[in-house]
């Protein structure tokens, strides 16, 4: 056994100096060297007192941005608010085909990102959207899908929510959970589509999927 091998090695060591006196009388303790006694030494410290210092009010220079997945409302320390739009984007970034909706929602639930009622609400809206032919086509597995893929343009990085490629044609889509349509959304999708067209695709279509409104808006077609 390991124990026997160790004892045999120690017995051989005791035949030579400086280990001759390391075993105790009944060979149950092998001692070599010693641990020095350490004592904590306290040194006197002299406090540095600042008699003059400069201070600038930063309240007008720094602002707190509440843009995380979950944050606290000022004045309501016990109440948290979730940015559901970001949660839905995270869920859809894991989806390639329609069958992935439930799996992605359950994964978010298991990770504690959403609760059961939120899972049910989001899943119901996603599944209901499959009644629209254009959206159902996006998730039928007929295209190569690029989720949350960064595009490097000459002046900035572009990050569309979903790009679907079929041969030399491409469809780019952005998801919006809110209930307000804005021109900046269309401009954003247009930039994505124009970049893809310049990249060599013969035809590019751009869409905005307003999930909460259950609407799909075609931004344009580039060919």
Secondary structure, DSSP 4 states (H G I P E B T S, - for coil): -HHHHHHHHHHHHTTSTTSTT-B-TTS--B--S-PPPP---PPP--PPP-S-------TTT------SSEEEETTEEEEEEE-HHHHHHHHHTT-SSTTHHHHHHHHHHHTTSS-HHHHHHHHHHHHHHTTSHHHHHHTSS-SEEEEEEEEE-SSSEEEEEEEEEETTEEEEEEEE-SS---HHHHHHHHHHHHHHHHTT-SEEEEEEEETTTTEEEEEEEE-
